[in-house]
Amino acid sequence: MERPLRLLVADDEEAMRLFLSAALERAGHRVDAVEDGQSALEKIVAAERSKAPYALALIDLQMPRLPGMDLLSHIRREWPRLPVIILTAHGSIPTAVEAMKLGAADFLVKPLPSPGHLRAAVSRVLAQSALNAAAGHNDADRDAVRSDTDPVGIAMTPLGPPTAPAASPSGKVSAQRESGRLSTPAGGVEALRRPNPELAVNDLIACDPATCAVLEQARLVAETDTTVLLLGESGVGKEVFAGVIHRLSKRSAGPFVAVNCAALPTSLIESELFGHERGAFTGAHTMKIGRFEQATGGTLFLDEIGELEATVQAKLLRVLQEKRFERIGGTRSIAADCRIIAATNRDLKAAVQERQFRSDLYYRLAVFPIEIPPLCRRPADILPLATHFLTRFAGKNGRDLPQLTEAALAALQEHPWPGNVRELANAIERALILCAGGPIEPRHLGLAHREKARADQGVKALADSTDDGILKQQERDTILRVLAANGNNRQKTAQQLGISVRTLRNKLKEYRIQTD
Ligand SMILES: Nc1ncnc2c1ncn2[C@@H]1O[C@H](COP(=O)(O)OP(=O)(O)OP(=O)(O)O)[C@@H](O)[C@H]1O
């Protein structure tokens, strides 16, 4: 992973260090593990000096050289923005409570029930810490704005001190749909208001391993000019990922032009896509440049491609094959010099089988399909996304950042999010209004009346909440990660996972992971 989040683990038990490191590294983080308090302190000092501070420290209470409690006091005094999770044995809960009073962000009782439990706690603390940072709850002296985001400013993992958002790399975007999609102007108040710039720069949050795997695929395909098909339920972020691919591509200096194929009547879609000459049809009083032409040198994003009428499907196929088109009523052949990214929330393969979508067009579009999982399958994204939206909406409305109560955080994590990221954004926007400046409680989120949706998912939720569910989630995450690392090559993936290609195939089916 290119921009890993740095975490520090301090525990004198080797097995525990290994467990914690493995679990957190699997979530995409970079972990330094040390065996005593003094070494932990030295690591923190070095990391601070190197301007690559830790995002979080997990500290055992009983350690040689410098005990956990002393280390915690030192951290609170010197680096108040570094959140600390205390690890404690069963019998020492009162000490853990003491640690909380001293300023620990959370405590975990050993032995930990599961890696998922650990990751959820880490994710929760990171989200809260990001909120605090954005609200300026902590020391001001570290609020100096750094400007070390990667060239496109997309972060797969959170944290670090406030950073200036990267300036828009292209400066050119589709006029009507891109507002807010590229980074805000660099520097100053805006930078400090971000929940956590490394987490949220350019509006893409990717903390869950499943989302990181998607982002990795996006990064890989972005370097090419290959046509991409983004698949996923409504609101999962297909357009966000289309924008990411554009910004990471060599066409990023060109425009990103988005067309929602479902929003336009059939009679208009052709002239919208290809443009028309003056007098081409009744009402065509002037010549019009179509979206293909507007996207010259850049990317054309065809959203809801599954809704295209048969006649338009045929025309689009021709353009994809010949890379040329004519304006309606025109004779001049124009080069289609743009990268195509299509998206749909429909099962396009099924649509092909039902003869609602041309198979030849499908295969032209699905050269590189990327499936974006629903939010309920990316639990580690939920709180960072909530934090991100809270900061964005509070900033937009000139409001102070409210706190999310523990109960609200839990409600957010438990909700099944059938409307995906869009539903989460709406819930946060609504909560921000209803909380009227106070802390956000579960009732402000308006999730209760969605009990039915939750009940519908009851069986699944129950399964997921069992250890078996957690294990399956981890297995799925691992497969996704290794697949992404191997460019979706099943042979290599199976080899690395130590299973047969056949078993891998069955697993892919079971977890509905598409690789072709
Ligand atoms: N990973 C993400 N990080 C930050 N914001 C996100 C992310 N994914 C989605 N969003 C936000 O959620 C909302 C819905 O995302 P988007 O429009 O990209 O979804 P979609 O899958 O294209 O939906 P539809 O199929 O309905 O067009 C947008 O406001 C978008 O900015």
The ligand as an SDF file (V2000), in Angstrom:
LIG
                    3D

 31 33  0  0  0  0  0  0  0  0999 V2000
  -15.3100    6.2700   -0.8920 N   0  0  0  0  0  0  0  0  0  0  0  0
  -15.9770    7.4150   -0.7780 C   0  0  0  0  0  0  0  0  0  0  0  0
  -15.4400    8.4400   -0.1160 N   0  0  0  0  0  0  0  0  0  0  0  0
  -16.1200    9.5950    0.0380 C   0  0  0  0  0  0  0  0  0  0  0  0
  -17.3470    9.8290   -0.4520 N   0  0  0  0  0  0  0  0  0  0  0  0
  -17.9340    8.8530   -1.1260 C   0  0  0  0  0  0  0  0  0  0  0  0
  -17.2850    7.5960   -1.3280 C   0  0  0  0  0  0  0  0  0  0  0  0
  -18.1050    6.8060   -2.0360 N   0  0  0  0  0  0  0  0  0  0  0  0
  -19.2080    7.5230   -2.2640 C   0  0  0  0  0  0  0  0  0  0  0  0
  -19.1220    8.7510   -1.7380 N   0  0  0  0  0  0  0  0  0  0  0  0
  -20.1520    9.8040   -1.7640 C   0  0  0  0  0  0  0  0  0  0  0  0
  -21.4110    9.1340   -1.7350 O   0  0  0  0  0  0  0  0  0  0  0  0
  -22.3220    9.6980   -2.6540 C   0  0  0  0  0  0  0  0  0  0  0  0
  -22.7240    8.6680   -3.7060 C   0  0  0  0  0  0  0  0  0  0  0  0
  -21.5690    8.3350   -4.4950 O   0  0  0  0  0  0  0  0  0  0  0  0
  -21.6460    8.1410   -6.0840 P   0  0  0  0  0  0  0  0  0  0  0  0
  -22.5560    9.1430   -6.7160 O   0  0  0  0  0  0  0  0  0  0  0  0
  -20.2510    8.0570   -6.6000 O   0  0  0  0  0  0  0  0  0  0  0  0
  -22.3470    6.7060   -6.1010 O   0  0  0  0  0  0  0  0  0  0  0  0
  -22.8020    5.8540   -7.3600 P   0  0  0  0  0  0  0  0  0  0  0  0
  -22.4220    4.4610   -7.0690 O   0  0  0  0  0  0  0  0  0  0  0  0
  -22.2400    6.4720   -8.6150 O   0  0  0  0  0  0  0  0  0  0  0  0
  -24.3720    6.0220   -7.2860 O   0  0  0  0  0  0  0  0  0  0  0  0
  -25.4690    5.8370   -8.4710 P   0  0  0  0  0  0  0  0  0  0  0  0
  -25.3750    4.4120   -8.9410 O   0  0  0  0  0  0  0  0  0  0  0  0
  -26.7640    6.1040   -7.7720 O   0  0  0  0  0  0  0  0  0  0  0  0
  -25.1010    6.8410   -9.5270 O   0  0  0  0  0  0  0  0  0  0  0  0
  -21.6180   10.9040   -3.2450 C   0  0  0  0  0  0  0  0  0  0  0  0
  -21.9620   12.0180   -2.4750 O   0  0  0  0  0  0  0  0  0  0  0  0
  -20.1490   10.5910   -3.0720 C   0  0  0  0  0  0  0  0  0  0  0  0
  -19.3720   11.7590   -2.9860 O   0  0  0  0  0  0  0  0  0  0  0  0
  1  2  1  0
  2  3  1  0
  2  7  2  0
  3  4  2  0
  4  5  1  0
  5  6  2  0
  6  7  1  0
  6 10  1  0
  7  8  1  0
  8  9  2  0
  9 10  1  0
 10 11  1  0
 11 12  1  0
 11 30  1  0
 12 13  1  0
 13 14  1  0
 13 28  1  0
 14 15  1  0
 15 16  1  0
 16 17  2  0
 16 18  1  0
 16 19  1  0
 19 20  1  0
 20 21  2  0
 20 22  1  0
 20 23  1  0
 23 24  1  0
 24 25  2  0
 24 26  1  0
 24 27  1  0
 28 29  1  0
 28 30  1  0
 30 31  1  0
M  END
$$$$
